[in-house]
């Protein structure tokens, strides 16, 4: 994981317009690790709303597994960890 100082050194305001918060950087990191860069926004949203510990645990699980579709396995693991249950209960 990169430090904030390393990220800011590489930050290009013209090229990286969509990155202004730390959770956005982590969302991009997730999309790159999972090989799903087309859906950066989904991972940014997950990084914003789901606790970091759950996301990191699911990411470690996917990286250790040798899956063809890492993004699908990541979403499945989030569901198994109960990442989406707290949102449903909060709405009720």
PDB file of N, CA, C and O in Angstrom, chain B, residues numbered from 101:
ATOM      1  N   UNK B 101       0.842  -1.175   0.000  1.00  0.00           N
ATOM      2  CA  UNK B 101       0.000   0.000   0.000  1.00  0.00           C
ATOM      3  C   UNK B 101       0.888   1.239   0.000  1.00  0.00           C
ATOM      4  O   UNK B 101       1.874   1.308   0.734  1.00  0.00           O
ATOM      5  N   UNK B 102       0.537   2.191  -0.808  1.00  0.00           N
ATOM      6  CA  UNK B 102       1.316   3.423  -0.922  1.00  0.00           C
ATOM      7  C   UNK B 102       0.921   4.409   0.180  1.00  0.00           C
ATOM      8  O   UNK B 102      -0.220   4.430   0.643  1.00  0.00           O
ATOM      9  N   UNK B 103       1.886   5.212   0.578  1.00  0.00           N
ATOM     10  CA  UNK B 103       1.574   6.249   1.549  1.00  0.00           C
ATOM     11  C   UNK B 103       0.954   7.442   0.817  1.00  0.00           C
ATOM     12  O   UNK B 103       1.046   7.551  -0.406  1.00  0.00           O
ATOM     13  N   UNK B 104       0.341   8.305   1.563  1.00  0.00           N
ATOM     14  CA  UNK B 104      -0.284   9.491   0.981  1.00  0.00           C
ATOM     15  C   UNK B 104       0.774  10.377   0.321  1.00  0.00           C
ATOM     16  O   UNK B 104       0.516  10.981  -0.721  1.00  0.00           O
ATOM     17  N   UNK B 105       1.945  10.456   0.914  1.00  0.00           N
ATOM     18  CA  UNK B 105       3.029  11.269   0.342  1.00  0.00           C
ATOM     19  C   UNK B 105       3.453  10.738  -1.026  1.00  0.00           C
ATOM     20  O   UNK B 105       3.706  11.515  -1.947  1.00  0.00           O
ATOM     21  N   UNK B 106       3.530   9.404  -1.156  1.00  0.00           N
ATOM     22  CA  UNK B 106       3.878   8.814  -2.453  1.00  0.00           C
ATOM     23  C   UNK B 106       2.816   9.091  -3.508  1.00  0.00           C
ATOM     24  O   UNK B 106       3.133   9.360  -4.667  1.00  0.00           O
ATOM     25  N   UNK B 107       1.572   9.023  -3.102  1.00  0.00           N
ATOM     26  CA  UNK B 107       0.469   9.279  -4.029  1.00  0.00           C
ATOM     27  C   UNK B 107       0.486  10.730  -4.486  1.00  0.00           C
ATOM     28  O   UNK B 107       0.281  11.016  -5.666  1.00  0.00           O
ATOM     29  N   UNK B 108       0.730  11.643  -3.559  1.00  0.00           N
ATOM     30  CA  UNK B 108       0.752  13.060  -3.917  1.00  0.00           C
ATOM     31  C   UNK B 108       1.932  13.408  -4.822  1.00  0.00           C
ATOM     32  O   UNK B 108       1.828  14.309  -5.655  1.00  0.00           O
ATOM     33  N   UNK B 109       3.044  12.706  -4.666  1.00  0.00           N
ATOM     34  CA  UNK B 109       4.184  12.943  -5.552  1.00  0.00           C
ATOM     35  C   UNK B 109       3.860  12.568  -6.993  1.00  0.00           C
ATOM     36  O   UNK B 109       4.317  13.219  -7.933  1.00  0.00           O
ATOM     37  N   UNK B 110       3.061  11.504  -7.157  1.00  0.00           N
ATOM     38  CA  UNK B 110       2.710  11.027  -8.498  1.00  0.00           C
ATOM     39  C   UNK B 110       1.465  11.714  -9.061  1.00  0.00           C
ATOM     40  O   UNK B 110       1.123  11.515 -10.226  1.00  0.00           O
ATOM     41  N   UNK B 111       0.797  12.510  -8.251  1.00  0.00           N
ATOM     42  CA  UNK B 111      -0.457  13.140  -8.657  1.00  0.00           C
ATOM     43  C   UNK B 111      -0.229  14.179  -9.751  1.00  0.00           C
ATOM     44  O   UNK B 111       0.604  15.075  -9.614  1.00  0.00           O
ATOM     45  N   UNK B 112      -0.975  14.042 -10.823  1.00  0.00           N
ATOM     46  CA  UNK B 112      -0.943  14.990 -11.933  1.00  0.00           C
ATOM     47  C   UNK B 112      -2.342  15.590 -12.040  1.00  0.00           C
ATOM     48  O   UNK B 112      -3.262  14.873 -12.435  1.00  0.00           O
ATOM     49  N   UNK B 113      -2.556  16.863 -11.710  1.00  0.00           N
ATOM     50  CA  UNK B 113      -3.901  17.427 -11.681  1.00  0.00           C
ATOM     51  C   UNK B 113      -4.599  17.448 -13.036  1.00  0.00           C
ATOM     52  O   UNK B 113      -5.828  17.487 -13.088  1.00  0.00           O
ATOM     53  N   UNK B 114      -3.857  17.424 -14.111  1.00  0.00           N
ATOM     54  CA  UNK B 114      -4.479  17.409 -15.437  1.00  0.00           C
ATOM     55  C   UNK B 114      -4.962  16.004 -15.783  1.00  0.00           C
ATOM     56  O   UNK B 114      -6.070  15.828 -16.290  1.00  0.00           O
ATOM     57  N   UNK B 115      -4.128  15.012 -15.507  1.00  0.00           N
ATOM     58  CA  UNK B 115      -4.448  13.627 -15.856  1.00  0.00           C
ATOM     59  C   UNK B 115      -5.370  12.978 -14.829  1.00  0.00           C
ATOM     60  O   UNK B 115      -6.290  12.249 -15.200  1.00  0.00           O
ATOM     61  N   UNK B 116      -5.140  13.231 -13.567  1.00  0.00           N
ATOM     62  CA  UNK B 116      -5.855  12.567 -12.480  1.00  0.00           C
ATOM     63  C   UNK B 116      -6.960  13.438 -11.910  1.00  0.00           C
ATOM     64  O   UNK B 116      -6.977  13.701 -10.708  1.00  0.00           O
ATOM     65  N   UNK B 117      -7.865  13.883 -12.733  1.00  0.00           N
ATOM     66  CA  UNK B 117      -8.920  14.797 -12.287  1.00  0.00           C
ATOM     67  C   UNK B 117      -9.889  14.151 -11.313  1.00  0.00           C
ATOM     68  O   UNK B 117     -10.439  14.840 -10.454  1.00  0.00           O
ATOM     69  N   UNK B 118     -10.112  12.867 -11.419  1.00  0.00           N
ATOM     70  CA  UNK B 118     -11.113  12.212 -10.605  1.00  0.00           C
ATOM     71  C   UNK B 118     -10.582  11.804  -9.227  1.00  0.00           C
ATOM     72  O   UNK B 118     -11.345  11.253  -8.434  1.00  0.00           O
ATOM     73  N   UNK B 119      -9.330  12.047  -8.918  1.00  0.00           N
ATOM     74  CA  UNK B 119      -8.763  11.670  -7.623  1.00  0.00           C
ATOM     75  C   UNK B 119      -8.525  12.909  -6.781  1.00  0.00           C
ATOM     76  O   UNK B 119      -7.609  13.685  -7.053  1.00  0.00           O
ATOM     77  N   UNK B 120      -9.341  13.093  -5.766  1.00  0.00           N
ATOM     78  CA  UNK B 120      -9.128  14.202  -4.846  1.00  0.00           C
ATOM     79  C   UNK B 120      -9.232  13.758  -3.393  1.00  0.00           C
ATOM     80  O   UNK B 120      -8.915  14.528  -2.487  1.00  0.00           O
ATOM     81  N   UNK B 121      -9.667  12.542  -3.164  1.00  0.00           N
ATOM     82  CA  UNK B 121      -9.823  12.014  -1.810  1.00  0.00           C
ATOM     83  C   UNK B 121      -9.080  10.680  -1.692  1.00  0.00           C
ATOM     84  O   UNK B 121      -8.788  10.023  -2.691  1.00  0.00           O
ATOM     85  N   UNK B 122      -8.787  10.306  -0.466  1.00  0.00           N
ATOM     86  CA  UNK B 122      -8.054   9.066  -0.231  1.00  0.00           C
ATOM     87  C   UNK B 122      -8.864   7.844  -0.636  1.00  0.00           C
ATOM     88  O   UNK B 122      -8.307   6.906  -1.205  1.00  0.00           O
ATOM     89  N   UNK B 123     -10.169   7.830  -0.359  1.00  0.00           N
ATOM     90  CA  UNK B 123     -10.982   6.668  -0.711  1.00  0.00           C
ATOM     91  C   UNK B 123     -11.020   6.453  -2.217  1.00  0.00           C
ATOM     92  O   UNK B 123     -11.151   5.318  -2.675  1.00  0.00           O
ATOM     93  N   UNK B 124     -10.908   7.532  -2.993  1.00  0.00           N
ATOM     94  CA  UNK B 124     -10.871   7.387  -4.443  1.00  0.00           C
ATOM     95  C   UNK B 124      -9.586   6.684  -4.879  1.00  0.00           C
ATOM     96  O   UNK B 124      -9.610   5.846  -5.781  1.00  0.00           O
ATOM     97  N   UNK B 125      -8.486   7.018  -4.252  1.00  0.00           N
ATOM     98  CA  UNK B 125      -7.217   6.366  -4.544  1.00  0.00           C
ATOM     99  C   UNK B 125      -7.293   4.886  -4.201  1.00  0.00           C
ATOM    100  O   UNK B 125      -6.797   4.047  -4.953  1.00  0.00           O
ATOM    101  N   UNK B 126      -7.908   4.564  -3.076  1.00  0.00           N
ATOM    102  CA  UNK B 126      -8.034   3.157  -2.707  1.00  0.00           C
ATOM    103  C   UNK B 126      -8.972   2.427  -3.673  1.00  0.00           C
ATOM    104  O   UNK B 126      -8.739   1.261  -3.993  1.00  0.00           O
ATOM    105  N   UNK B 127     -10.015   3.089  -4.134  1.00  0.00           N
ATOM    106  CA  UNK B 127     -10.905   2.486  -5.126  1.00  0.00           C
ATOM    107  C   UNK B 127     -10.172   2.165  -6.418  1.00  0.00           C
ATOM    108  O   UNK B 127     -10.389   1.108  -7.009  1.00  0.00           O
ATOM    109  N   UNK B 128      -9.319   3.056  -6.852  1.00  0.00           N
ATOM    110  CA  UNK B 128      -8.525   2.817  -8.053  1.00  0.00           C
ATOM    111  C   UNK B 128      -7.549   1.676  -7.808  1.00  0.00           C
ATOM    112  O   UNK B 128      -7.335   0.841  -8.687  1.00  0.00           O
ATOM    113  N   UNK B 129      -6.961   1.636  -6.626  1.00  0.00           N
ATOM    114  CA  UNK B 129      -6.061   0.547  -6.263  1.00  0.00           C
ATOM    115  C   UNK B 129      -6.796  -0.796  -6.342  1.00  0.00           C
ATOM    116  O   UNK B 129      -6.261  -1.767  -6.876  1.00  0.00           O
ATOM    117  N   UNK B 130      -8.012  -0.848  -5.814  1.00  0.00           N
ATOM    118  CA  UNK B 130      -8.813  -2.068  -5.887  1.00  0.00           C
ATOM    119  C   UNK B 130      -9.078  -2.470  -7.339  1.00  0.00           C
ATOM    120  O   UNK B 130      -8.910  -3.634  -7.705  1.00  0.00           O
ATOM    121  N   UNK B 131      -9.487  -1.515  -8.155  1.00  0.00           N
ATOM    122  CA  UNK B 131      -9.816  -1.845  -9.548  1.00  0.00           C
ATOM    123  C   UNK B 131      -8.598  -2.370 -10.308  1.00  0.00           C
ATOM    124  O   UNK B 131      -8.726  -3.256 -11.153  1.00  0.00           O
ATOM    125  N   UNK B 132      -7.426  -1.829 -10.010  1.00  0.00           N
ATOM    126  CA  UNK B 132      -6.212  -2.301 -10.678  1.00  0.00           C
ATOM    127  C   UNK B 132      -5.812  -3.687 -10.200  1.00  0.00           C
ATOM    128  O   UNK B 132      -5.427  -4.530 -11.010  1.00  0.00           O
ATOM    129  N   UNK B 133      -5.896  -3.936  -8.906  1.00  0.00           N
ATOM    130  CA  UNK B 133      -5.550  -5.258  -8.366  1.00  0.00           C
ATOM    131  C   UNK B 133      -6.505  -6.335  -8.870  1.00  0.00           C
ATOM    132  O   UNK B 133      -6.106  -7.482  -9.072  1.00  0.00           O
ATOM    133  N   UNK B 134      -7.766  -5.961  -9.071  1.00  0.00           N
ATOM    134  CA  UNK B 134      -8.763  -6.931  -9.510  1.00  0.00           C
ATOM    135  C   UNK B 134      -8.840  -7.037 -11.032  1.00  0.00           C
ATOM    136  O   UNK B 134      -9.565  -7.880 -11.562  1.00  0.00           O
ATOM    137  N   UNK B 135      -8.103  -6.194 -11.724  1.00  0.00           N
ATOM    138  CA  UNK B 135      -8.114  -6.230 -13.185  1.00  0.00           C
ATOM    139  C   UNK B 135      -9.427  -5.760 -13.776  1.00  0.00           C
ATOM    140  O   UNK B 135      -9.847  -6.252 -14.824  1.00  0.00           O
ATOM    141  N   UNK B 136     -10.078  -4.819 -13.121  1.00  0.00           N
ATOM    142  CA  UNK B 136     -11.390  -4.331 -13.545  1.00  0.00           C
ATOM    143  C   UNK B 136     -11.368  -2.801 -13.578  1.00  0.00           C
ATOM    144  O   UNK B 136     -12.149  -2.148 -12.886  1.00  0.00           O
ATOM    145  N   UNK B 137     -10.477  -2.241 -14.378  1.00  0.00           N
ATOM    146  CA  UNK B 137     -10.297  -0.785 -14.388  1.00  0.00           C
ATOM    147  C   UNK B 137     -11.459  -0.045 -15.044  1.00  0.00           C
ATOM    148  O   UNK B 137     -11.571   1.172 -14.894  1.00  0.00           O
ATOM    149  N   UNK B 138     -12.307  -0.738 -15.752  1.00  0.00           N
ATOM    150  CA  UNK B 138     -13.464  -0.076 -16.371  1.00  0.00           C
ATOM    151  C   UNK B 138     -14.481   0.392 -15.332  1.00  0.00           C
ATOM    152  O   UNK B 138     -15.250   1.319 -15.585  1.00  0.00           O
ATOM    153  N   UNK B 139     -14.483  -0.249 -14.166  1.00  0.00           N
ATOM    154  CA  UNK B 139     -15.483   0.070 -13.134  1.00  0.00           C
ATOM    155  C   UNK B 139     -14.849   0.738 -11.916  1.00  0.00           C
ATOM    156  O   UNK B 139     -15.121   0.351 -10.780  1.00  0.00           O
ATOM    157  N   UNK B 140     -14.015   1.724 -12.151  1.00  0.00           N
ATOM    158  CA  UNK B 140     -13.344   2.434 -11.055  1.00  0.00           C
ATOM    159  C   UNK B 140     -14.353   3.065 -10.106  1.00  0.00           C
ATOM    160  O   UNK B 140     -14.148   3.076  -8.892  1.00  0.00           O
ATOM    161  N   UNK B 141     -15.425   3.581 -10.652  1.00  0.00           N
ATOM    162  CA  UNK B 141     -16.430   4.253  -9.840  1.00  0.00           C
ATOM    163  C   UNK B 141     -17.084   3.333  -8.826  1.00  0.00           C
ATOM    164  O   UNK B 141     -17.387   3.754  -7.710  1.00  0.00           O
ATOM    165  N   UNK B 142     -17.303   2.090  -9.201  1.00  0.00           N
ATOM    166  CA  UNK B 142     -17.902   1.121  -8.280  1.00  0.00           C
ATOM    167  C   UNK B 142     -16.977   0.897  -7.091  1.00  0.00           C
ATOM    168  O   UNK B 142     -17.421   0.873  -5.943  1.00  0.00           O
ATOM    169  N   UNK B 143     -15.701   0.737  -7.372  1.00  0.00           N
ATOM    170  CA  UNK B 143     -14.744   0.487  -6.301  1.00  0.00           C
ATOM    171  C   UNK B 143     -14.530   1.730  -5.445  1.00  0.00           C
ATOM    172  O   UNK B 143     -14.266   1.617  -4.248  1.00  0.00           O
ATOM    173  N   UNK B 144     -14.639   2.906  -6.040  1.00  0.00           N
ATOM    174  CA  UNK B 144     -14.564   4.135  -5.256  1.00  0.00           C
ATOM    175  C   UNK B 144     -15.744   4.215  -4.291  1.00  0.00           C
ATOM    176  O   UNK B 144     -15.580   4.596  -3.131  1.00  0.00           O
ATOM    177  N   UNK B 145     -16.908   3.862  -4.763  1.00  0.00           N
ATOM    178  CA  UNK B 145     -18.104   3.871  -3.922  1.00  0.00           C
ATOM    179  C   UNK B 145     -17.970   2.860  -2.781  1.00  0.00           C
ATOM    180  O   UNK B 145     -18.329   3.146  -1.639  1.00  0.00           O
ATOM    181  N   UNK B 146     -17.444   1.666  -3.109  1.00  0.00           N
ATOM    182  CA  UNK B 146     -17.230   0.668  -2.063  1.00  0.00           C
ATOM    183  C   UNK B 146     -16.224   1.167  -1.033  1.00  0.00           C
ATOM    184  O   UNK B 146     -16.414   0.979   0.169  1.00  0.00           O
ATOM    185  N   UNK B 147     -15.154   1.804  -1.505  1.00  0.00           N
ATOM    186  CA  UNK B 147     -14.125   2.316  -0.594  1.00  0.00           C
ATOM    187  C   UNK B 147     -14.673   3.426   0.296  1.00  0.00           C
ATOM    188  O   UNK B 147     -14.192   3.630   1.411  1.00  0.00           O
ATOM    189  N   UNK B 148     -15.665   4.130  -0.192  1.00  0.00           N
ATOM    190  CA  UNK B 148     -16.255   5.219   0.586  1.00  0.00           C
ATOM    191  C   UNK B 148     -17.237   4.697   1.637  1.00  0.00           C
ATOM    192  O   UNK B 148     -17.324   5.255   2.731  1.00  0.00           O
ATOM    193  N   UNK B 149     -17.971   3.637   1.315  1.00  0.00           N
ATOM    194  CA  UNK B 149     -19.075   3.216   2.173  1.00  0.00           C
ATOM    195  C   UNK B 149     -18.793   1.993   3.029  1.00  0.00           C
ATOM    196  O   UNK B 149     -19.449   1.808   4.054  1.00  0.00           O
ATOM    197  N   UNK B 150     -17.842   1.155   2.646  1.00  0.00           N
ATOM    198  CA  UNK B 150     -17.575  -0.091   3.383  1.00  0.00           C
ATOM    199  C   UNK B 150     -16.284   0.076   4.173  1.00  0.00           C
ATOM    200  O   UNK B 150     -15.322   0.647   3.660  1.00  0.00           O
ATOM    201  N   UNK B 151     -16.243  -0.409   5.407  1.00  0.00           N
ATOM    202  CA  UNK B 151     -15.021  -0.282   6.211  1.00  0.00           C
ATOM    203  C   UNK B 151     -13.798  -0.889   5.516  1.00  0.00           C
ATOM    204  O   UNK B 151     -13.884  -1.938   4.878  1.00  0.00           O
ATOM    205  N   UNK B 152     -12.680  -0.215   5.653  1.00  0.00           N
ATOM    206  CA  UNK B 152     -11.445  -0.604   4.972  1.00  0.00           C
ATOM    207  C   UNK B 152     -10.996  -2.019   5.327  1.00  0.00           C
ATOM    208  O   UNK B 152     -10.473  -2.730   4.469  1.00  0.00           O
ATOM    209  N   UNK B 153     -11.191  -2.434   6.568  1.00  0.00           N
ATOM    210  CA  UNK B 153     -10.758  -3.761   6.998  1.00  0.00           C
ATOM    211  C   UNK B 153     -11.466  -4.861   6.213  1.00  0.00           C
ATOM    212  O   UNK B 153     -10.851  -5.866   5.854  1.00  0.00           O
ATOM    213  N   UNK B 154     -12.740  -4.673   5.949  1.00  0.00           N
ATOM    214  CA  UNK B 154     -13.502  -5.661   5.181  1.00  0.00           C
ATOM    215  C   UNK B 154     -13.010  -5.700   3.744  1.00  0.00           C
ATOM    216  O   UNK B 154     -12.840  -6.780   3.178  1.00  0.00           O
ATOM    217  N   UNK B 155     -12.780  -4.537   3.147  1.00  0.00           N
ATOM    218  CA  UNK B 155     -12.295  -4.486   1.768  1.00  0.00           C
ATOM    219  C   UNK B 155     -10.924  -5.140   1.639  1.00  0.00           C
ATOM    220  O   UNK B 155     -10.671  -5.877   0.686  1.00  0.00           O
ATOM    221  N   UNK B 156     -10.045  -4.872   2.591  1.00  0.00           N
ATOM    222  CA  UNK B 156      -8.707  -5.450   2.530  1.00  0.00           C
ATOM    223  C   UNK B 156      -8.736  -6.955   2.723  1.00  0.00           C
ATOM    224  O   UNK B 156      -7.968  -7.676   2.087  1.00  0.00           O
ATOM    225  N   UNK B 157      -9.610  -7.437   3.591  1.00  0.00           N
ATOM    226  CA  UNK B 157      -9.723  -8.887   3.800  1.00  0.00           C
ATOM    227  C   UNK B 157     -10.226  -9.570   2.532  1.00  0.00           C
ATOM    228  O   UNK B 157      -9.712 -10.621   2.149  1.00  0.00           O
ATOM    229  N   UNK B 158     -11.220  -8.986   1.883  1.00  0.00           N
ATOM    230  CA  UNK B 158     -11.734  -9.555   0.638  1.00  0.00           C
ATOM    231  C   UNK B 158     -10.674  -9.511  -0.464  1.00  0.00           C
ATOM    232  O   UNK B 158     -10.553 -10.451  -1.250  1.00  0.00           O
ATOM    233  N   UNK B 159      -9.912  -8.426  -0.522  1.00  0.00           N
ATOM    234  CA  UNK B 159      -8.850  -8.305  -1.526  1.00  0.00           C
ATOM    235  C   UNK B 159      -7.763  -9.352  -1.297  1.00  0.00           C
ATOM    236  O   UNK B 159      -7.289  -9.964  -2.255  1.00  0.00           O
ATOM    237  N   UNK B 160      -7.362  -9.567  -0.045  1.00  0.00           N
ATOM    238  CA  UNK B 160      -6.365 -10.597   0.251  1.00  0.00           C
ATOM    239  C   UNK B 160      -6.860 -11.975  -0.151  1.00  0.00           C
ATOM    240  O   UNK B 160      -6.097 -12.788  -0.674  1.00  0.00           O
ATOM    241  N   UNK B 161      -8.145 -12.238   0.093  1.00  0.00           N
ATOM    242  CA  UNK B 161      -8.731 -13.524  -0.281  1.00  0.00           C
ATOM    243  C   UNK B 161      -8.649 -13.731  -1.787  1.00  0.00           C
ATOM    244  O   UNK B 161      -8.284 -14.813  -2.248  1.00  0.00           O
ATOM    245  N   UNK B 162      -8.986 -12.705  -2.552  1.00  0.00           N
ATOM    246  CA  UNK B 162      -8.993 -12.803  -4.013  1.00  0.00           C
ATOM    247  C   UNK B 162      -7.582 -12.949  -4.556  1.00  0.00           C
ATOM    248  O   UNK B 162      -7.354 -13.730  -5.480  1.00  0.00           O
ATOM    249  N   UNK B 163      -6.639 -12.217  -4.002  1.00  0.00           N
ATOM    250  CA  UNK B 163      -5.263 -12.299  -4.486  1.00  0.00           C
ATOM    251  C   UNK B 163      -4.679 -13.679  -4.207  1.00  0.00           C
ATOM    252  O   UNK B 163      -3.936 -14.211  -5.031  1.00  0.00           O
ATOM    253  N   UNK B 164      -5.004 -14.265  -3.058  1.00  0.00           N
ATOM    254  CA  UNK B 164      -4.515 -15.598  -2.726  1.00  0.00           C
ATOM    255  C   UNK B 164      -5.153 -16.674  -3.598  1.00  0.00           C
ATOM    256  O   UNK B 164      -4.517 -17.682  -3.906  1.00  0.00           O
ATOM    257  N   UNK B 165      -6.400 -16.466  -3.995  1.00  0.00           N
ATOM    258  CA  UNK B 165      -7.077 -17.411  -4.876  1.00  0.00           C
ATOM    259  C   UNK B 165      -6.626 -17.159  -6.312  1.00  0.00           C
ATOM    260  O   UNK B 165      -6.317 -16.027  -6.684  1.00  0.00           O
ATOM    261  N   UNK B 166      -6.592 -18.187  -7.086  1.00  0.00           N
ATOM    262  CA  UNK B 166      -6.175 -18.055  -8.482  1.00  0.00           C
ATOM    263  C   UNK B 166      -7.430 -18.084  -9.355  1.00  0.00           C
ATOM    264  O   UNK B 166      -7.676 -19.057 -10.067  1.00  0.00           O
ATOM    265  N   UNK B 167      -8.212 -17.026  -9.295  1.00  0.00           N
ATOM    266  CA  UNK B 167      -9.497 -16.973  -9.988  1.00  0.00           C
ATOM    267  C   UNK B 167      -9.365 -16.303 -11.346  1.00  0.00           C
ATOM    268  O   UNK B 167      -8.511 -15.440 -11.549  1.00  0.00           O
ATOM    269  N   UNK B 168     -10.217 -16.710 -12.262  1.00  0.00           N
ATOM    270  CA  UNK B 168     -10.253 -16.056 -13.572  1.00  0.00           C
ATOM    271  C   UNK B 168     -10.951 -14.709 -13.485  1.00  0.00           C
ATOM    272  O   UNK B 168     -10.495 -13.734 -14.082  1.00  0.00           O
ATOM    273  N   UNK B 169     -12.046 -14.648 -12.753  1.00  0.00           N
ATOM    274  CA  UNK B 169     -12.814 -13.415 -12.621  1.00  0.00           C
ATOM    275  C   UNK B 169     -12.651 -12.889 -11.185  1.00  0.00           C
ATOM    276  O   UNK B 169     -13.464 -13.184 -10.309  1.00  0.00           O
ATOM    277  N   UNK B 170     -11.610 -12.124 -10.968  1.00  0.00           N
ATOM    278  CA  UNK B 170     -11.290 -11.639  -9.632  1.00  0.00           C
ATOM    279  C   UNK B 170     -12.344 -10.677  -9.107  1.00  0.00           C
ATOM    280  O   UNK B 170     -12.629 -10.665  -7.909  1.00  0.00           O
ATOM    281  N   UNK B 171     -12.922  -9.872  -9.986  1.00  0.00           N
ATOM    282  CA  UNK B 171     -13.925  -8.894  -9.551  1.00  0.00           C
ATOM    283  C   UNK B 171     -15.160  -9.592  -8.994  1.00  0.00           C
ATOM    284  O   UNK B 171     -15.695  -9.180  -7.965  1.00  0.00           O
ATOM    285  N   UNK B 172     -15.609 -10.636  -9.663  1.00  0.00           N
ATOM    286  CA  UNK B 172     -16.785 -11.375  -9.191  1.00  0.00           C
ATOM    287  C   UNK B 172     -16.495 -12.069  -7.862  1.00  0.00           C
ATOM    288  O   UNK B 172     -17.339 -12.077  -6.966  1.00  0.00           O
ATOM    289  N   UNK B 173     -15.317 -12.642  -7.736  1.00  0.00           N
ATOM    290  CA  UNK B 173     -14.940 -13.297  -6.490  1.00  0.00           C
ATOM    291  C   UNK B 173     -14.842 -12.276  -5.350  1.00  0.00           C
ATOM    292  O   UNK B 173     -15.208 -12.573  -4.213  1.00  0.00           O
ATOM    293  N   UNK B 174     -14.353 -11.092  -5.657  1.00  0.00           N
ATOM    294  CA  UNK B 174     -14.265 -10.014  -4.664  1.00  0.00           C
ATOM    295  C   UNK B 174     -15.657  -9.632  -4.165  1.00  0.00           C
ATOM    296  O   UNK B 174     -15.866  -9.499  -2.959  1.00  0.00           O
ATOM    297  N   UNK B 175     -16.600  -9.457  -5.073  1.00  0.00           N
ATOM    298  CA  UNK B 175     -17.968  -9.096  -4.674  1.00  0.00           C
ATOM    299  C   UNK B 175     -18.614 -10.214  -3.861  1.00  0.00           C
ATOM    300  O   UNK B 175     -19.331  -9.954  -2.895  1.00  0.00           O
ATOM    301  N   UNK B 176     -18.355 -11.466  -4.259  1.00  0.00           N
ATOM    302  CA  UNK B 176     -18.893 -12.598  -3.520  1.00  0.00           C
ATOM    303  C   UNK B 176     -18.348 -12.606  -2.089  1.00  0.00           C
ATOM    304  O   UNK B 176     -19.089 -12.818  -1.130  1.00  0.00           O
ATOM    305  N   UNK B 177     -17.034 -12.369  -1.966  1.00  0.00           N
ATOM    306  CA  UNK B 177     -16.417 -12.379  -0.639  1.00  0.00           C
ATOM    307  C   UNK B 177     -16.944 -11.237   0.227  1.00  0.00           C
ATOM    308  O   UNK B 177     -17.134 -11.409   1.431  1.00  0.00           O
ATOM    309  N   UNK B 178     -17.179 -10.076  -0.379  1.00  0.00           N
ATOM    310  CA  UNK B 178     -17.787  -8.973   0.380  1.00  0.00           C
ATOM    311  C   UNK B 178     -19.149  -9.374   0.915  1.00  0.00           C
ATOM    312  O   UNK B 178     -19.496  -9.061   2.054  1.00  0.00           O
ATOM    313  N   UNK B 179     -19.917 -10.066   0.090  1.00  0.00           N
ATOM    314  CA  UNK B 179     -21.239 -10.525   0.520  1.00  0.00           C
ATOM    315  C   UNK B 179     -21.111 -11.535   1.662  1.00  0.00           C
ATOM    316  O   UNK B 179     -21.875 -11.494   2.626  1.00  0.00           O
ATOM    317  N   UNK B 180     -20.131 -12.447   1.543  1.00  0.00           N
ATOM    318  CA  UNK B 180     -19.896 -13.431   2.589  1.00  0.00           C
ATOM    319  C   UNK B 180     -19.482 -12.780   3.911  1.00  0.00           C
ATOM    320  O   UNK B 180     -19.850 -13.250   4.987  1.00  0.00           O
ATOM    321  N   UNK B 181     -18.724 -11.709   3.818  1.00  0.00           N
ATOM    322  CA  UNK B 181     -18.267 -11.001   5.017  1.00  0.00           C
ATOM    323  C   UNK B 181     -19.347 -10.104   5.617  1.00  0.00           C
ATOM    324  O   UNK B 181     -19.152  -9.532   6.689  1.00  0.00           O
ATOM    325  N   UNK B 182     -20.475  -9.981   4.938  1.00  0.00           N
ATOM    326  CA  UNK B 182     -21.579  -9.183   5.459  1.00  0.00           C
ATOM    327  C   UNK B 182     -21.429  -7.694   5.224  1.00  0.00           C
ATOM    328  O   UNK B 182     -21.966  -6.890   5.986  1.00  0.00           O
ATOM    329  N   UNK B 183     -20.713  -7.317   4.187  1.00  0.00           N
ATOM    330  CA  UNK B 183     -20.473  -5.906   3.918  1.00  0.00           C
ATOM    331  C   UNK B 183     -21.740  -5.176   3.501  1.00  0.00           C
ATOM    332  O   UNK B 183     -21.852  -3.967   3.702  1.00  0.00           O
ATOM    333  N   UNK B 184     -22.686  -5.890   2.926  1.00  0.00           N
ATOM    334  CA  UNK B 184     -23.889  -5.234   2.409  1.00  0.00           C
ATOM    335  C   UNK B 184     -25.063  -5.348   3.369  1.00  0.00           C
ATOM    336  O   UNK B 184     -26.071  -4.670   3.171  1.00  0.00           O
ATOM    337  N   UNK B 185     -24.973  -6.168   4.388  1.00  0.00           N
ATOM    338  CA  UNK B 185     -26.075  -6.352   5.338  1.00  0.00           C
ATOM    339  C   UNK B 185     -26.307  -5.108   6.184  1.00  0.00           C
ATOM    340  O   UNK B 185     -27.452  -4.761   6.474  1.00  0.00           O
ATOM    341  N   UNK B 186     -25.245  -4.443   6.576  1.00  0.00           N
ATOM    342  CA  UNK B 186     -25.399  -3.270   7.438  1.00  0.00           C
ATOM    343  C   UNK B 186     -26.144  -2.149   6.729  1.00  0.00           C
ATOM    344  O   UNK B 186     -26.851  -1.374   7.373  1.00  0.00           O
ATOM    345  N   UNK B 187     -25.997  -2.051   5.416  1.00  0.00           N
ATOM    346  CA  UNK B 187     -26.721  -1.022   4.657  1.00  0.00           C
ATOM    347  C   UNK B 187     -28.218  -1.325   4.648  1.00  0.00           C
ATOM    348  O   UNK B 187     -29.037  -0.421   4.806  1.00  0.00           O
ATOM    349  N   UNK B 188     -28.567  -2.571   4.468  1.00  0.00           N
ATOM    350  CA  UNK B 188     -29.979  -2.955   4.406  1.00  0.00           C
ATOM    351  C   UNK B 188     -30.652  -2.696   5.766  1.00  0.00           C
ATOM    352  O   UNK B 188     -31.762  -2.166   5.815  1.00  0.00           O
ATOM    353  N   UNK B 189     -29.988  -3.063   6.851  1.00  0.00           N
ATOM    354  CA  UNK B 189     -30.563  -2.845   8.167  1.00  0.00           C
ATOM    355  C   UNK B 189     -30.691  -1.366   8.493  1.00  0.00           C
ATOM    356  O   UNK B 189     -31.626  -0.960   9.184  1.00  0.00           O
ATOM    357  N   UNK B 190     -29.773  -0.569   8.008  1.00  0.00           N
ATOM    358  CA  UNK B 190     -29.806   0.874   8.269  1.00  0.00           C
ATOM    359  C   UNK B 190     -30.993   1.532   7.582  1.00  0.00           C
ATOM    360  O   UNK B 190     -31.542   2.507   8.095  1.00  0.00           O
ATOM    361  N   UNK B 191     -31.396   1.012   6.428  1.00  0.00           N
ATOM    362  CA  UNK B 191     -32.513   1.585   5.676  1.00  0.00           C
ATOM    363  C   UNK B 191     -33.858   1.230   6.307  1.00  0.00           C
ATOM    364  O   UNK B 191     -34.825   1.974   6.143  1.00  0.00           O
ATOM    365  N   UNK B 192     -33.938   0.115   7.021  1.00  0.00           N
ATOM    366  CA  UNK B 192     -35.212  -0.320   7.597  1.00  0.00           C
ATOM    367  C   UNK B 192     -35.645   0.488   8.771  1.00  0.00           C
ATOM    368  O   UNK B 192     -36.700   0.225   9.347  1.00  0.00           O
TER     369      UNK B 192
END
